[in-house]
C-alpha cells in the first residue's frame, strides 16, 4: 500500500487506525445489544429490517472505504467494485423480469458481503502499520479470538444460568436450545465454530504439558465456555462444530505423540476437555439440572427429526408460500432433513432461475424479490446474482483461500492446521447452512481467520497482484523494493 498521503492527513489516519483496532474488541458487544433490543421490542424508531448493530457497522464500512481512499490504496478499492456492479445488475434483471422487489433488501445484502471483504483488506493494512512484526500482529488477532469467544460463549451461558435467555430455534416440537440475547443461534454458532480451533490452539501452546498453577486454569476457560455454549445452542451444526474441532485437534495430538513420542500436547488437550466437562457439571448443578435437560431435549429433537418424517397439519401447510411447501416436501429424505429443508428452497429458486430470461441467467434472480433466503451462501450467490455474480463475489475469496491452501501444503505446522480446521468448518457451514458471507457476525470472524492465515504464511492480501519484486537503483546501490514482494508483511 502506497503511503502517498498528504502530510496533514497522516495524523488523522493514525487516529482512525487506532479506532479501528479498538472496534475489533468492541464488535462482539454489538450483536448482544441488538439481540437484547429485538427480544424486548426496542426499535429506537428504526425500520423492522434495520438494527442498531447494522447501522453502526455500515458507518464503520463507510470509515473503512474512506480510509482506503485516503491511503490511496487503489488495489483494495477496486476489489468491491465488481461486487457492487453485479448487485446492481441483479436489480436490473429483477426489473426486466417484472418481479416485485425490495430495493433496500438488495442493497443491504450486498453491503453485508462487502463489509466482511473490506474488513479483511483494511485490517491487513491497519495491523501492518500499527504492529511492527508478524508475531505482534498474530498476537493481537489471537487476543481478539480469545476475547470474542469468551464474550459470545460466556454471555450465552450467563443468560442461561440466570434464566433470561431466548431459545435458539423453534419447530413443530416447540422451542429448543439457547442463544442468549443473540439475534440468531446460527450466527452465534458460526462465530464459535470459527474460533473454537483457535482458543484450543491458544491453550495447547500456552500450557504445553498441562496446567501447573491455579492461574493456568484461566487459560482453559475459553475453550470450555465455547464447547458448553455450542452444546446449549443445540443445533446440528453446533454439535458438528464441537466434534470437528475436538476430534481433529485430538487426532493431531495423537499423531504427534506417536511420531515424536511427545505426550505433552495430548495431555493438555485432555486437561482442556476435562475443564469443559467440569464446567458442564457445575452449570447443571447451578441450574438444578436445567442444562442437562436443555441439551438432552435438543439431542432428542435432532435425532427424532432426522429419523422421522414430520406429519404437518394441512391447515398449516395451506398457509405456507410455494417455496415453504417445497422446503417441507424436501424433508421427506434424510438429506432434506439434514439440511433443514434447504434443498427444497434451493430447488425452488433454481427452477425460477432456469426458467428465467437470459438476463436472469447472467445477473440472477436478485435478493429483493425473494421472500425467504436459501440459507446456503454459495447457492445464494449463484442464484441471486447469476453467473457474473458468482465470479465477481467469489473471486477474491477463492484466490486467497487457494494461496493459503498451497502455503499450508508447503509448510505444515500446528498454527496452519488450526487455521485449516477453522476455515474448513466455517466454509462448509457457509455452503451447507449459510449465515457466513452475508452476515456481519460470522462472516466478520471468517475474514479475521483468513487474515490470520494470510499473515501467518506471509502472503499478500487478496487485493494485491503477485509480483516478483522490483529492483531499483538508489545512489548507485542496487536495492530491492520489499513492498513489491509477494510475501512482504
RAMO-V790546 format. One record per residue. RES is the residue in three letters. PHI is phi in whole degrees, 0 to 359 (none if undefined). NEAR is the number of other C-alpha atoms within 12 Angstrom. D_CENTER is the distance of its C-alpha to the mean C-alpha in Angstrom with 2 decimals. Layout:
RES&PHI&NEAR&D_CENTER  RES&PHI&NEAR&D_CENTER
This chain:
UNK&none&33&26.18  UNK&287&19&29.65  UNK&258&19&30.92  UNK&260&16&33.43  UNK&276&20&32.87  UNK&292&14&35.87  UNK&305&13&37.09  UNK&289&11&36.87  UNK&274&19&33.18  UNK&301&18&32.13  UNK&296&14&32.47  UNK&298&18&30.45  UNK&293&29&27.55  UNK&298&23&27.72  UNK&297&18&27.30  UNK&298&28&24.30  UNK&298&31&22.67  UNK&296&20&23.51  UNK&295&22&22.12  UNK&294&29&18.74  UNK&296&31&18.55  UNK&298&19&19.58  UNK&298&25&16.89  UNK&307&33&14.20  UNK&269&26&15.84  UNK&276&22&16.66  UNK&311&32&13.23  UNK&299&37&12.48  UNK&290&27&15.80  UNK&298&29&15.10  UNK&290&39&13.30  UNK&298&36&15.95  UNK&295&27&18.69  UNK&298&30&17.65  UNK&299&34&17.51  UNK&298&29&20.88  UNK&296&23&22.37  UNK&290&26&21.44  UNK&295&23&22.64  UNK&250&17&25.85  UNK&69&14&26.41  UNK&268&18&26.23  UNK&251&20&25.74  UNK&56&15&27.53  UNK&78&11&28.92  UNK&275&16&25.63  UNK&301&14&25.35  UNK&299&16&23.72  UNK&274&17&20.70  UNK&245&23&20.16  UNK&247&30&18.78  UNK&300&28&19.53  UNK&296&32&15.96  UNK&294&29&15.72  UNK&300&23&19.10  UNK&297&23&18.26  UNK&290&35&15.14  UNK&292&28&17.28  UNK&294&19&19.92  UNK&296&31&17.71  UNK&299&32&16.90  UNK&297&20&20.70  UNK&296&25&21.26  UNK&296&37&19.00  UNK&296&32&20.90  UNK&296&24&24.16  UNK&300&35&23.39  UNK&296&36&22.97  UNK&292&24&26.14  UNK&294&29&28.12  UNK&283&31&27.17  UNK&57&21&28.27  UNK&270&26&25.40  UNK&292&24&26.20  UNK&302&24&24.24  UNK&289&37&20.97  UNK&298&29&22.40  UNK&287&26&23.17  UNK&297&32&19.67  UNK&282&37&18.50  UNK&299&25&22.06  UNK&298&25&22.08  UNK&293&36&18.95  UNK&299&29&20.85  UNK&295&25&23.94  UNK&297&38&22.45  UNK&295&45&21.22  UNK&293&33&24.78  UNK&293&33&26.40  UNK&294&44&24.59  UNK&295&39&26.21  UNK&299&30&29.49  UNK&295&35&29.18  UNK&298&37&28.73  UNK&293&24&31.89  UNK&298&21&33.82  UNK&278&25&33.10  UNK&73&17&34.30  UNK&274&25&31.26  UNK&288&20&30.67  UNK&224&24&27.60  UNK&245&20&25.71  UNK&299&23&25.27  UNK&296&21&23.11  UNK&297&27&20.52  UNK&299&33&20.61  UNK&296&28&20.15  UNK&299&28&17.39  UNK&293&39&15.22  UNK&294&41&15.84  UNK&297&35&15.45  UNK&297&37&11.87  UNK&297&41&11.14  UNK&294&46&13.45  UNK&303&43&12.09  UNK&294&39&8.90  UNK&295&46&11.47  UNK&296&44&13.98  UNK&300&44&12.07  UNK&300&40&12.07  UNK&295&42&15.70  UNK&291&44&17.01  UNK&289&45&15.79  UNK&301&44&17.14  UNK&283&39&20.48  UNK&297&34&20.38  UNK&294&34&19.93  UNK&297&30&22.54  UNK&277&27&24.93  UNK&263&24&24.44  UNK&234&23&24.24  UNK&272&16&27.10  UNK&211&18&25.91  UNK&301&27&23.12  UNK&296&19&23.42  UNK&288&20&23.08  UNK&292&31&19.96  UNK&294&33&18.31  UNK&296&21&19.81  UNK&295&29&18.32  UNK&296&36&14.72  UNK&298&36&15.66  UNK&299&25&17.13  UNK&299&32&14.04  UNK&296&41&12.04  UNK&294&39&15.13  UNK&296&34&15.62  UNK&297&41&12.25  UNK&299&45&12.49  UNK&298&36&16.12  UNK&289&36&15.77  UNK&298&49&13.20  UNK&292&45&15.01  UNK&297&36&18.35  UNK&292&37&18.38  UNK&296&44&17.75  UNK&294&42&20.61  UNK&295&27&22.80  UNK&296&28&22.74  UNK&290&34&23.55  UNK&299&27&26.41  UNK&279&18&27.75  UNK&60&22&27.46  UNK&234&20&25.91  UNK&270&30&22.59  UNK&256&32&21.44  UNK&289&32&21.08  UNK&287&37&17.78  UNK&202&29&19.32  UNK&233&20&22.70  UNK&212&18&24.72  UNK&288&17&28.39  UNK&268&17&28.80  UNK&111&13&27.82  UNK&273&20&25.00  UNK&200&31&23.04  UNK&74&44&20.37  UNK&225&45&19.24  UNK&233&47&16.45  UNK&61&41&18.41  UNK&258&38&18.30  UNK&287&41&14.72  UNK&297&34&14.90  UNK&218&34&13.13  UNK&295&42&12.97  UNK&295&38&10.39  UNK&288&45&7.84  UNK&297&50&9.22  UNK&298&52&9.02  UNK&300&48&5.33  UNK&297&51&5.54  UNK&290&55&8.78  UNK&296&55&8.28  UNK&291&49&6.35  UNK&259&55&9.12  UNK&303&52&12.06  UNK&301&47&13.35  UNK&282&48&13.61  UNK&288&45&15.48  UNK&294&53&17.64  UNK&298&41&18.28  UNK&300&36&19.27  UNK&295&37&21.62  UNK&292&37&23.13  UNK&279&27&23.89  UNK&286&25&25.17  UNK&241&30&27.27  UNK&301&27&28.40  UNK&102&23&31.30  UNK&92&29&30.18  UNK&291&28&30.71  UNK&245&16&34.15  UNK&230&12&34.29  UNK&300&11&33.29  UNK&294&12&30.87  UNK&297&22&29.02  UNK&296&26&27.90  UNK&297&24&25.65  UNK&289&34&23.54  UNK&271&41&23.19  UNK&288&37&21.89  UNK&305&41&18.10  UNK&295&48&17.61  UNK&294&43&20.16  UNK&298&42&18.42  UNK&296&52&15.08  UNK&298&47&17.16  UNK&291&48&19.27  UNK&295&50&16.62  UNK&296&49&15.02  UNK&298&44&18.67  UNK&290&49&19.38  UNK&302&51&16.53  UNK&77&41&18.43  UNK&270&45&16.63  UNK&299&35&17.02  UNK&290&36&13.40  UNK&295&42&13.56  UNK&296&33&16.76  UNK&295&27&15.55  UNK&297&41&12.74  UNK&297&41&15.64  UNK&301&23&18.00  UNK&296&29&16.08  UNK&295&40&15.33  UNK&294&35&18.74  UNK&295&23&20.79  UNK&291&30&19.63  UNK&287&38&20.13  UNK&295&33&23.39  UNK&299&21&24.43  UNK&299&30&23.92  UNK&296&33&26.02  UNK&294&23&28.63  UNK&298&18&28.99  UNK&296&20&29.36  UNK&296&17&31.96  UNK&288&15&33.87  UNK&280&11&33.82  UNK&254&14&34.50  UNK&55&13&36.14  UNK&235&18&33.76  UNK&264&23&32.64  UNK&296&25&31.13  UNK&293&35&27.42  UNK&296&35&28.04  UNK&296&25&29.97  UNK&295&34&27.26  UNK&297&40&24.72  UNK&296&31&27.30  UNK&297&31&27.72  UNK&297&42&24.03  UNK&291&34&24.09  UNK&295&22&27.41  UNK&295&30&26.14  UNK&298&32&23.39  UNK&294&23&26.27  UNK&296&21&28.46  UNK&296&29&25.90  UNK&298&31&25.73  UNK&298&20&29.54  UNK&296&21&29.86  UNK&294&31&27.50  UNK&297&24&29.44  UNK&294&16&32.69  UNK&293&19&31.67  UNK&257&21&30.76  UNK&55&16&33.84  UNK&90&18&32.03  UNK&296&25&29.49  UNK&299&35&26.52  UNK&298&26&28.12  UNK&295&23&29.04  UNK&296&34&25.59  UNK&293&32&24.06  UNK&298&23&27.15  UNK&296&26&26.96  UNK&296&34&23.37  UNK&297&25&24.42  UNK&298&22&27.58  UNK&299&29&25.96  UNK&295&28&23.47  UNK&294&20&26.41  UNK&296&19&28.79  UNK&299&30&26.42  UNK&285&23&25.91  UNK&262&18&29.63  UNK&224&18&31.24  UNK&277&23&31.40  UNK&281&26&31.21  UNK&258&16&34.35  UNK&266&19&33.37  UNK&304&12&36.32  UNK&297&11&37.58  UNK&293&9&37.60  UNK&286&14&33.82  UNK&298&19&33.46  UNK&297&13&35.85  UNK&271&13&33.59  UNK&280&19&30.57  UNK&285&17&29.71  UNK&298&21&30.26  UNK&293&29&26.59  UNK&293&30&26.28  UNK&295&25&29.43  UNK&297&27&28.06  UNK&297&32&24.96  UNK&295&33&27.41  UNK&298&29&29.64  UNK&292&27&26.93  UNK&284&29&26.62  UNK&289&26&30.04  UNK&254&23&28.60  UNK&297&21&26.63  UNK&299&21&23.89  UNK&298&28&23.81  UNK&286&28&23.48  UNK&301&28&20.81  UNK&262&32&18.69  UNK&54&37&19.97  UNK&83&35&21.97  UNK&295&37&19.41  UNK&297&35&21.96  UNK&293&32&24.46  UNK&296&35&22.36  UNK&297&37&21.59  UNK&297&28&25.33  UNK&297&31&26.38  UNK&290&39&24.35  UNK&295&28&25.34  UNK&297&18&28.95  UNK&295&27&28.82  UNK&296&33&27.40  UNK&296&22&30.06  UNK&272&17&32.83  UNK&276&25&31.92  UNK&287&22&33.59  UNK&305&20&33.06  UNK&296&30&31.15  UNK&291&37&28.71  UNK&299&30&28.31  UNK&282&32&27.67  UNK&244&39&25.62  UNK&94&46&24.24  UNK&282&51&24.75  UNK&85&50&22.82  UNK&281&42&20.31  UNK&292&31&23.01  UNK&269&30&25.31  UNK&263&33&22.99  UNK&287&22&23.60  UNK&218&24&20.67  UNK&281&36&17.54  UNK&280&38&17.21  UNK&64&35&13.69  UNK&220&34&13.36  UNK&302&34&11.50  UNK&296&34&13.87  UNK&294&36&16.81  UNK&295&43&16.13  UNK&301&43&16.15  UNK&293&36&19.38  UNK&280&42&21.12  UNK&279&48&20.29  UNK&238&45&20.84  UNK&76&42&23.17  UNK&297&30&23.99  UNK&297&30&23.94  UNK&298&40&20.54  UNK&300&30&19.11  UNK&291&23&20.56  UNK&292&32&19.66  UNK&287&40&16.00  UNK&264&33&15.29  UNK&301&22&17.80  UNK&297&35&16.12  UNK&296&36&13.00  UNK&298&19&15.44  UNK&296&25&17.90  UNK&290&34&15.77  UNK&296&31&14.46  UNK&295&22&18.15  UNK&299&27&19.32  UNK&294&35&17.16  UNK&298&26&18.38  UNK&296&19&21.91  UNK&294&26&21.78  UNK&296&26&20.63  UNK&297&15&23.54  UNK&284&12&25.92  UNK&226&16&24.93  UNK&281&19&23.92  UNK&209&19&23.12  UNK&293&28&21.34  UNK&302&31&18.71  UNK&297&33&18.00  UNK&298&31&18.02  UNK&296&40&15.32  UNK&301&45&13.17  UNK&293&38&13.94  UNK&297&39&13.31  UNK&296&43&9.72  UNK&297&44&9.15  UNK&294&31&11.38  UNK&296&39&9.93  UNK&286&44&6.39  UNK&298&35&8.50  UNK&297&28&11.00  UNK&298&37&9.03  UNK&297&35&8.22  UNK&291&28&11.92  UNK&265&30&13.42  UNK&229&37&11.79  UNK&69&32&9.65  UNK&65&41&7.50  UNK&235&42&4.64  UNK&292&41&6.96  UNK&254&41&9.26  UNK&234&37&7.72  UNK&261&42&7.86  UNK&251&43&6.14  UNK&299&45&2.68  UNK&295&42&3.28  UNK&296&41&5.42  UNK&284&47&4.60  UNK&298&46&3.92  UNK&296&45&7.00  UNK&290&42&8.55  UNK&294&46&8.66  UNK&298&49&10.10  UNK&294&44&12.36  UNK&302&44&13.45  UNK&296&43&14.46  UNK&298&44&16.24  UNK&289&41&18.20  UNK&301&37&18.94  UNK&265&34&20.50  UNK&55&27&22.18  UNK&265&35&20.83  UNK&284&40&21.23  UNK&293&44&18.35  UNK&297&39&17.48  UNK&274&31&20.01  UNK&277&29&22.88  UNK&281&24&25.53  UNK&283&21&26.48  UNK&229&17&30.03  UNK&271&16&32.46  UNK&99&17&33.35  UNK&239&16&36.37  UNK&265&16&39.68  UNK&221&14&41.63  UNK&248&11&44.91  UNK&239&10&45.24  UNK&55&7&48.78  UNK&84&7&49.92  UNK&251&9&47.21  UNK&273&11&44.73  UNK&229&14&41.14  UNK&249&16&37.62  UNK&278&18&35.11  UNK&294&18&32.07  UNK&294&23&29.77  UNK&266&22&30.44  UNK&285&22&29.53  UNK&293&25&26.45  UNK&252&25&25.49  UNK&293&28&26.31  UNK&249&31&24.16
